[in-house]
Amino acid sequence: MARAEWANYHNNSSSGIYNNGRGKLCSYKRSTLVVCSINIVVALFVLHSLYTSLYRYPYNDSTNAFRYTSDQISKMKESIRIRKESEPTELIKLVEELKKEFLREERVVEVPLSLKQKIADELLLRLRAVNASGNSTVQRAEAVEGWRKEKLREVRLLTSGKPANSTFLPEEAGVLVRALGSGWAEFSEEIGLWIPLQIIHEEHDDKPEGVDDLDREILPGRQLPPECHAELHTDYDGAAVKWGLTNPKESAYDCCMACLDQAKMAKPNEKKCNIWVYCPSETGCYSPDIYEHKNQECWLKYAEQPKLNFKDIYPDSYRSSHRNVPVTVAWVAGVVSV
């Protein structure tokens, strides 16, 4: 009895659990179907909105587009006609022709080496004829320019098929038209033709008459006392008591004072300075030795009989036999009594 009741209870319980689980499974399927259906409806709605927007806006624009009146259209046509008539058609045509000509010249074959040598030989003959009669740079430049114009006329006649008494062949004429014309500057460099510009140097003497520049110069520094016996543009010879290369002074006054001080302080067996030579020029002073004499050099010298090296200007004979000699003596010197 008890066993039969237990079996019946067990069967009823299992059947209830099964039915309960099946009910839950059915509810999950319904929920999934509902969610998927909603997603599909939303997606369809979005696609429908995009599709309708593509065709709705152009239609609205076309219906709302501005329409010009016939009077406005005629005015626009008139303005377009006036603008076209005001265009510089002749200038545009000329520019196009120039572009075509430049392109045609760029396509010209380079001048052969043999033809370059031929032109160089002819130019040398023309220049030798000029050098025989004169050595002016202007004459040489005019001779070359005359030869160029003459040959350019000849090659242009050859290219046009007209007879010409030319040293060049007809097949060479096409190459030479540009070389001797617009490309002459580059071609002259290629053949090594170079004529330097003539430099004309003219001296303009605008000082008043009777004024000597050498006597009007003012030395920097303190004024030299009479005992210094200063002489502008003067260079004295003598044995060096103090080398100027290692004895710079601020002014000619200081150099003279150094000479006087050395003569006073010299020992009995030492040479006493009786000549001072100073370089006041900022660019240095010339001297016929191996040294480069700079500004503020102060040479202290001694000589029993002071002797001039140079005075005022260097002689032409000396300047012609020596290099880099200036015209004017830049030194200032004096002979003092000791």
C-alpha positions in Angstrom: 0.0 0.0 0.0 2.7 2.4 1.0 4.8 1.4 -1.9 1.9 2.0 -4.4 1.3 5.5 -3.0 5.0 6.4 -3.3 5.1 5.3 -6.9 2.0 7.3 -7.7 3.5 10.4 -6.0 6.7 10.1 -7.9 4.9 9.9 -11.2 2.8 12.9 -10.5 5.9 15.0 -9.4 7.9 14.1 -12.5 5.0 15.0 -14.8 4.6 18.4 -13.1 8.3 19.3 -13.4 8.3 18.3 -17.1 5.2 20.4 -17.8 6.7 23.4 -15.9 10.0 23.3 -17.9 8.2 23.0 -21.2 6.2 26.1 -20.3 9.3 28.1 -19.6 10.9 27.0 -22.9 7.9 28.2 -24.8 8.0 31.6 -23.1 11.7 32.1 -24.1 10.9 31.3 -27.8 8.1 33.8 -27.8 10.3 36.5 -26.3 13.0 35.9 -28.9 10.5 36.0 -31.8 9.1 39.3 -30.5 12.5 40.9 -30.2 13.6 39.8 -33.6 10.3 41.1 -35.1 10.8 44.5 -33.5 14.4 44.7 -34.8 13.2 43.8 -38.3 10.5 46.4 -38.2 13.0 49.1 -37.0 15.5 48.2 -39.7 12.8 48.3 -42.4 11.7 51.7 -41.1 15.3 53.1 -41.3 15.9 51.8 -44.8 12.6 53.3 -45.9 13.6 56.6 -44.4 16.9 56.6 -46.2 15.4 55.6 -49.5 12.7 58.2 -49.4 15.2 61.0 -48.5 17.3 60.3 -51.6 14.4 61.1 -53.9 12.6 63.6 -51.9 15.2 66.4 -51.6 16.1 66.7 -55.4 12.4 66.8 -56.1 11.9 69.6 -53.6 14.9 71.5 -55.0 13.7 71.2 -58.5 10.3 72.4 -57.6 11.6 75.3 -55.5 14.4 76.3 -58.0 14.7 80.0 -59.0 13.5 80.7 -62.5 15.0 83.6 -64.5 12.8 85.9 -66.5 13.3 86.4 -70.2 14.6 89.9 -69.6 17.3 88.6 -67.2 18.3 85.9 -69.5 18.8 88.4 -72.4 20.9 90.6 -70.1 23.1 87.7 -69.2 23.6 86.8 -72.8 24.5 90.4 -73.6 27.1 90.5 -70.8 28.7 87.3 -72.0 28.9 88.7 -75.5 30.5 92.0 -74.3 33.0 90.0 -72.2 34.1 87.9 -75.2 34.4 90.9 -77.4 36.6 92.7 -74.9 39.1 89.8 -74.7 42.5 90.6 -76.3 42.2 88.0 -79.0 45.2 89.4 -80.9 47.4 89.3 -77.9 46.3 85.7 -77.1 47.1 84.6 -80.6 50.5 86.3 -80.4 51.3 84.5 -77.1 50.3 81.2 -78.6 52.5 81.8 -81.6 55.4 82.7 -79.4 54.9 79.5 -77.3 54.9 77.4 -80.5 58.1 79.2 -81.7 59.8 78.6 -78.3 58.8 75.0 -78.4 60.1 74.7 -81.9 63.4 76.2 -80.9 63.7 73.9 -77.9 63.4 70.9 -80.2 66.4 72.0 -82.3 69.2 69.5 -82.3 72.4 70.6 -80.4 75.2 72.1 -82.5 77.7 69.3 -83.4 81.2 69.6 -82.2 82.7 70.0 -85.7 80.3 72.9 -86.4 81.3 74.5 -83.1 85.0 74.2 -84.1 84.2 75.8 -87.5 82.5 78.8 -85.9 85.3 79.2 -83.4 87.9 79.3 -86.2 85.9 81.9 -88.1 85.7 84.1 -84.9 89.4 83.8 -84.3 90.2 85.0 -87.8 87.9 88.0 -87.3 89.4 88.8 -83.9 93.0 88.5 -85.3 92.1 91.1 -87.9 90.9 93.4 -85.1 94.0 92.8 -83.0 96.2 93.8 -85.9 94.6 97.2 -86.2 93.9 97.9 -82.5 93.6 96.2 -79.1 90.4 97.8 -77.9 87.9 95.7 -76.1 85.1 97.6 -77.7 86.5 96.9 -81.1 86.6 93.2 -80.4 83.1 93.1 -79.1 81.8 95.0 -82.1 83.7 92.7 -84.5 82.1 89.6 -82.9 78.6 91.2 -82.9 79.0 92.1 -86.6 80.0 88.6 -87.5 77.1 87.1 -85.6 74.5 89.3 -87.3 76.1 88.6 -90.7 76.0 84.8 -90.2 72.5 85.0 -88.7 71.2 86.6 -91.9 72.9 84.0 -94.0 71.4 81.0 -92.1 67.9 82.5 -92.1 68.1 82.9 -95.9 69.2 79.2 -96.1 66.3 78.0 -93.9 63.8 79.9 -96.1 65.2 78.2 -99.2 66.7 81.4 -100.7 70.2 81.3 -102.1 72.9 82.8 -99.9 76.7 83.1 -100.2 77.4 81.4 -96.8 80.2 79.3 -95.4 77.6 77.0 -93.8 75.6 74.2 -95.4 71.8 74.3 -95.7 71.5 71.3 -93.4 73.4 73.2 -90.8 71.3 76.4 -91.0 68.4 75.1 -88.9 70.7 74.4 -86.0 72.4 77.7 -86.2 69.3 79.9 -86.3 68.8 79.5 -82.6 72.5 79.3 -81.7 73.2 82.6 -83.3 69.9 84.2 -82.3 68.2 83.8 -79.0 70.7 81.2 -77.7 73.8 83.2 -78.5 74.8 83.8 -74.9 74.8 80.1 -74.0 76.4 79.1 -77.3 79.2 81.7 -76.9 80.0 80.1 -73.6 80.1 76.6 -75.1 82.7 77.6 -77.7 84.8 79.4 -75.1 84.1 83.0 -76.3 84.6 85.6 -73.6 85.3 89.2 -74.1 85.9 91.1 -70.8 84.3 94.4 -70.2 86.4 97.5 -70.7 87.0 99.3 -67.4 87.6 103.0 -67.9 89.3 104.6 -64.9 89.2 108.3 -64.6 90.7 110.4 -61.8 88.6 113.4 -60.7 90.8 116.1 -59.1 88.3 118.4 -57.4 90.6 120.1 -54.9 91.1 123.8 -55.2 94.1 125.1 -57.1 97.2 125.7 -55.1 96.2 123.2 -52.3 98.7 120.4 -51.6 97.0 117.3 -50.2 100.2 116.1 -48.7 100.5 119.2 -46.4 96.8 119.3 -45.4 96.6 115.9 -43.7 95.9 115.8 -39.9 97.5 113.0 -37.9 95.4 111.3 -35.2 96.4 111.8 -31.6 98.0 114.7 -29.8 99.7 117.5 -31.7 103.4 116.8 -32.3 105.8 119.3 -30.6 108.4 121.2 -32.7 111.3 119.0 -31.4 109.8 116.0 -33.2 110.4 117.6 -36.6 107.6 115.6 -38.1 107.5 115.2 -41.8 104.4 113.7 -43.5 104.8 111.1 -46.3 108.4 110.5 -45.3 110.5 107.3 -44.7 114.0 107.6 -43.3 116.6 104.9 -43.4 118.7 103.9 -40.3 119.7 101.1 -38.0 116.8 99.8 -35.9 117.0 100.6 -32.3 113.4 99.3 -31.6 111.6 97.2 -34.2 108.3 98.6 -35.2 106.7 95.1 -35.7 106.7 94.6 -32.0 106.4 98.3 -30.9 102.9 99.6 -31.7 102.0 103.1 -30.5 98.6 104.8 -30.4 99.8 107.9 -32.3 102.8 109.6 -34.0 103.1 111.7 -30.9 103.6 108.6 -28.7 106.2 107.3 -31.2 108.2 110.5 -31.1 108.1 110.5 -27.3 109.3 106.9 -27.3 112.3 107.9 -29.4 113.1 110.9 -27.1 112.7 108.7 -24.0 115.0 106.0 -25.4 117.7 108.5 -26.2 117.6 109.8 -22.7 117.6 106.4 -21.0 120.2 104.7 -23.3 123.4 103.5 -21.8 126.7 104.8 -22.9 127.5 101.9 -25.2 123.9 101.8 -26.7 122.7 103.5 -29.8 120.5 106.5 -29.1 117.3 107.0 -31.2 117.5 110.0 -33.4 114.9 108.9 -36.1 111.3 107.9 -35.5 109.1 106.4 -38.3 105.4 105.8 -37.7 102.6 104.2 -39.8 99.3 106.2 -39.4 97.5 104.5 -42.3 94.7 102.1 -41.3 95.5 100.0 -44.4 99.2 99.7 -43.5 102.4 101.2 -45.0 104.6 100.0 -47.8 108.3 99.2 -47.3 110.7 97.4 -49.6 111.2 94.4 -47.4 109.6 91.0 -46.8 107.4 92.2 -43.9 103.8 93.4 -43.9 103.7 96.7 -42.1 100.5 97.5 -40.3 98.9 100.5 -38.7 100.5 102.0 -35.6 104.0 100.5 -36.2 106.6 102.7 -34.5 110.2 102.3 -35.7 113.0 103.8 -33.6 116.2 104.2 -35.6 119.7 105.7 -35.4 121.9 107.1 -38.2 124.9 109.4 -38.0 123.7 111.1 -41.2 120.0 110.5 -41.6 119.1 109.5 -45.2 115.8 109.5 -46.9 114.3 106.3 -48.2 111.3 107.9 -49.9 109.6 111.2 -49.8 106.0 112.2 -50.8 105.5 109.8 -53.7 107.2 106.7 -55.0 109.0 107.4 -58.3 107.4 105.9 -61.5 110.6 104.0 -62.3 110.5 102.4 -58.9 106.8 101.5 -59.2 107.3 100.0 -62.6 110.1 97.7 -61.4 108.3 96.6 -58.1 104.9 95.1 -57.6 102.1 96.4 -55.4 103.8 99.8 -54.8 101.3 102.6 -53.9 101.6 106.1 -55.3 101.9 108.0 -52.0 104.3 107.3 -49.2 102.2 106.6 -46.1 104.9 106.8 -43.4 105.4 109.9 -41.2 108.9 110.4 -39.7 111.1 112.9 -38.0 114.8 113.4 -37.1 115.3 114.6 -33.5 118.4 116.0 -31.8 120.0 113.9 -29.1 
